[in-house]
Amino acid sequence: MSQTITVKIKLLPTKEQASILSEMSETYISTINTLVSEMVAAKKSTRKSSKDIPVSLPSAVKNQAINDAKSVFKKVKKNKYNVIPTLKKPVCIWNNQNYSFNFSHIFMPIMMDGKVVKTPIRALLVDKDNRNFELLKHKLGTLRITKQVNKWIAQISVTISTVQKTGMKVMGVDLGLKVPAVAVTDDEKVRFFGNGRQNKFKKRKFRSLRKTLGKKKKINAIRKFNDKEQRWMKDQDHKISRTIVNFAKENKVAVIRLEQLANIRQTARTSRKNEKNLHTWSFYRLSQFIEYKANLVGIKVEYVNPRYTSQICPNCSEKNKAQGRKYKCKCGVEKHRDLIGAMNIRYAPVVDGNSQPA
């Protein structure tokens, strides 16, 4: 069993290197567009090699451009030439035999004075938790260089072999706003994740500042501010998903169960004052982060039917509605309502029907 992920690394090229990367990225995209146009006109795939493409790119990069152009042409042909895409975003791609790295630099062949020179470009390969460098010890794929706003980003495709954990220990995870996540295992180990109140305050602050900028008609500032908010939200999802998976590992969990996210915005428990937060928070992204991080360590993720998970008593199956944050049942069960949801998610029907025995 394996999983392919993308490791993003910030590049710190010199001015000369940045200029070369910009030129190569533009050339790479225009080469693909030219090749696709030729193939569409001829109604067949190209037989060109790197020697037949007179552009200022290393031969390995030319070959990658040819492969990418053929891939685009296959999609055009499959759609019976109804839509012929034109790639616009500058990018440049190297295959895994043409780059290397150490703790501080990525070495890649670039064009310098008309010659191909394998050049070290400074990169932030080591983060505070050393996660990136650990991931890069696995099977490497292509290296993709793009410019995002004023930053150069290296995206390295990594294929990781995983071994599925044995055993039937299941953990249910309930996602929400006031409490971002609650997890409970088969043996009743419980943990609450994230700080919903802090998230709510932060998003309210973002909205207030955005409103102020809107009154001043500072459109560019609003866009930058939106990007900042999205980065913050993504960072929160990464931190929460990581702690959830670590909790599962500590408790030797083999399966994590989450609610199926279809129509979550219609069914989520929230008040009118939390409605804006509900419709701007990415539950899907958090669930995807949990899934891919769990798969990396051999933990399976299953999605269950969320019907009545917050109302059914896990002890006597009586249906009750929570009052505020508390759930009470006449059988004596009295717990946090999100914990009740997580407890029921453990044993709810899996949506694909492949439920593991509890």
N, C-alpha and C positions, 0 to 999 in steps of 0.2 A: 504494500500500500504506500502511495506517495502523494505528496501535495506540492504544487508549485505556487510560490509566493513571489512578490516583488519587494526587494529591499531598496529603500530610497536613501540616497546619500547626498549631502550638500557638497558641491564642488566649489573650490576657491581658486579659479584660474587667474593668471596674470592678465593684464589688459591685452597683451599680444595673443595669449592663448584664447581669451574670450572672443577676440575678433576672428581668429581662425575657426573656432567652433561655430560661430554664427554663420560664417561663409560656408563651411562644410554642411551645416544643417539645411541651409537654403538650397544648396546644390543637391543634397540627398533627396529632398522632397521634389524638386523640379525634375530630377532624373526619373523618379518613380512615375510622376505624372506624364512625362514624355513617353516612357515605355508602355504605360497603360494605353495612351492614345494610339500608339503604333499597333498594339495588339488588337484594340477594338477595330481599327481600320482594316487590319488584315484578317480579323475574325479567327485568330489562332494565337497560341502562346509563342512568345519570343524564343529564339535559339541563340540570342546574343550572349557573349561572355564578357568578362571585365575588359578584355582587350578591344571590344567593339564599342565601348562607351568612352568618348573623349572628354571626360570631365576631370577636374582636379580633386580626386578622391583616392585614397588607398584602394588597391585592388580588392582587398577583403571587404571593404565597405561597399564597393561597387557590386560585388556578388550578393551582399545582403540586400541592396536596393533592388537587384534583379529578382530575388526571391520574394521580396515584399510586393513588387509590381505584379508578379505572377499570381500571388495570393489575391490581390485586388481584382485582377482580371477574371479569376475563377468565379468570384462573387458576381461580377458584372455579367459574365456569360450565363451563370445560373439564373439571374434575373432577366434573361433574354434581352440584354442591352437596353433595358428601360431606364436605368439610372446609371450614369457614368460619373463616379465621384472624382472630385479634384481635391487632393490633399493640400492643406494650407499651413498647418502648424509646423514650423521648422523642427526637425529632429534628425539625429544621426545615430546609427546602430552598428555595433561591432559584435561579431560572434565570439563565443567563449574561448577561441584559440588565439585571439588577437588583443587581449588585454590581461593585465595582472595587477596586483596591488600589494601594498604593505600596510603598516599601521597609520601612515599619514598621506600616501599618494596612490592614485590610480595611474598605471602606465598604459597608454594607448597610442597607436600609430595615427599621427595627424600630418597634414601637409604644411611644410615649412620651406619657403623659398623654392617651391616646385618639387620638393623631395619629400618622401615619406620618412618621418622620424618618429620612433617610439618615444613618447614624451611623458615625463611624470607631471601630473596635475594634482595639486594639493586637494585633499578631500577629508571631510570629517567622518572617517570610517569608524572611529571608536566613540560611542556615546557613553553616558555616565554608568549605564548598566552593562556595557560591553555586548549588547544584544546583537547589533549589526554584525560585528566581527564573528560572533559565534555562528550566526546564520550563514555567513559567507564561507564556512568550512564545508558546506554541503555541495552538491552538484550544481555548477554554475551554468547559466544559459546566456542569453544575449545581454549586452550592455547598451542601454538606451540613454542618450544625453539630450535633455531638453532645457529650455530656459523658461522659468516661471516667474513672471513679474521681473524682478531684478536679480533673481537667483538662478544659478545653474544647478540642475539636479541630475544625478546619475541614478538610473533605475536598473538594478541587476536582477534578472530572473534566477530564482533559486529553486531547485527541486529537492525536497526533503523526504527521505524514506522514513515511514513511521510504522510502528508495530502496534496493532490494536490491543488495548489492555484486555486481559481476560477477567472473568468474574461478572457478576450481575449487579454490583452496587450502583444505585441510581441516585442522582441529585436533581431536585427540581429547582428552577430559578424563575422567580416572578419579576418582571420588569415594570417600572412605573416612574412617576414624576417626583412625588414627595419623598419616596424612597427609591432611588434608581434601580436597585436590585436587592432581592432577598433570596438566599439559597438555603436549602435544607436537605440533608442526606437521609438515607434509609434508617440510619441509627440515630436520627434526630439531632445531628450536629447542625447548628444554625449560625448564619452570619448575615449581617446587613452590610450593603456596600454603597459607597458614595454619600454625598450630602445634598439631598434635594433642596433644602432651604437655601444653602449657599448657591446652588445652581440657579435657583429662581431669582435670588438677589442679583447675581451676575448678569443674567439675561435681561432683567428689568433695567439694569444700569446701561447695558448695550442699547436697549430700545430708547431710553431717555436721551443718550448722546446722539443716536441716529436722528431722533426727532429734532434736536437742536441744530444739527448739521443740515437737515432738510430745510428748516426755516431760513438758513443762511444760503441755501441753494449750492452747497458744496458737494457736488455729485461725485467727484473723484475721491474726496475724503470719505464719503459714505461707502463707496465700493471697497476702499482699503479697510474700512472699519468692519464691513461684512466679512471680508476675508479673515480678519483677525478673530471675529466671533466664531467662524467656522473652524478655524485652527484650534481654538480653545475647546469647542465642543468635541472635536475629533480626539484631542488629547485626553479629555475626560473619559471618552468611550474606551480609549486604549488602556487607561489606568484601571478602570472598573473591570474590563474584560480580563485583564492580566491577573488581577487579584482573585477573580472568580475561578479562573482555571487553576491558579496556585492553590486555592482552598480545596478544589476538587482533587488535585494531586496529593495534597497532604492527607486527605481522607480516603485515598485509594479508590476513587470513584471511577467506574468504567463507562458510565453513560450520563450525560447532562441532558435534561429535558427542558425545553423552552416552549412558550406559547407560540402557536402559528400566528404570524403577524398580520394576516389579512384582516382589514377593517379595524385595526387596533385603535385608530383615532375615533371611530364611532363607538367602540365598546369600552375604551379605557375609563377607569374610575377617576373623575376629576371634577372640579367645580368651575364655575364660570370665570372666576379670577385666574384660574390656571390654564384656561383654554388657549391663550397665546403661546404658552410654553409647550403645551401638548402638540400643537400643530407646527412647531419649529424644531422639535427634538427628533433626532433620527434613531428610533427604536430599531429599525432594520439594520443600520450600521453597527449598533452595539451587538445585536445578535450575530451578525456576520463576523465581527471581531472575536466574539466568544467561540464561534464555531471553528474559525481557522486556527486560533491559538490552542483550542482543545485538540484538534486533529494533529497538530504538531507533536503533541505528547501522547498520542494514541488513545485519546478519549473521544468516544463517539457522541455526536449531538443529534438528538431527535426532537421533532416538533409535534406538539400535541394540540388537540382541540381545546380551545380555551373556554368552552361553554360551561358556565356555572362554577368555574374553578375558585372564584372568590366568594361563593355563596354556600356551597355544600360543606357540611361539617365533616372533617376527616375521621371523626370517631363514630358517629351514628348515621351519617349521610342525610341528616335533616337539612333542609334548605332555609337559610336565614340571610338577612341583609345586614351588613355591618353598619354600626352607628359611629360615624366619625372614623377614627383609626382603629377602633376596637371591634372585634367580632365575638359575639356571645351566642352560645347554644344552650338550650335547656338541659342538655346532658351533662353540662358542667365545663365544656370547653370554652376557654376565654383567652384569645390571643390577638396579636396584631393582625389586621386583615390581610396585609400583603404576605405574611407568613402562612396564613391559611391558603392563599393562592399557590404559594410555592409547594406546600405539602400536597395539595391536590394535583398539581402539575406532575409530580413524581409518578402518579398512577393513572393519569388521564389517557384516553386512547390516542395512540400515535397516528398522525394524519395519513401516513402511507400504509397503515395497517401492519407495519412490521414491528410491533411493540415487543420489547424484551420482557420476559417474565419478571415480575417485581419480587 
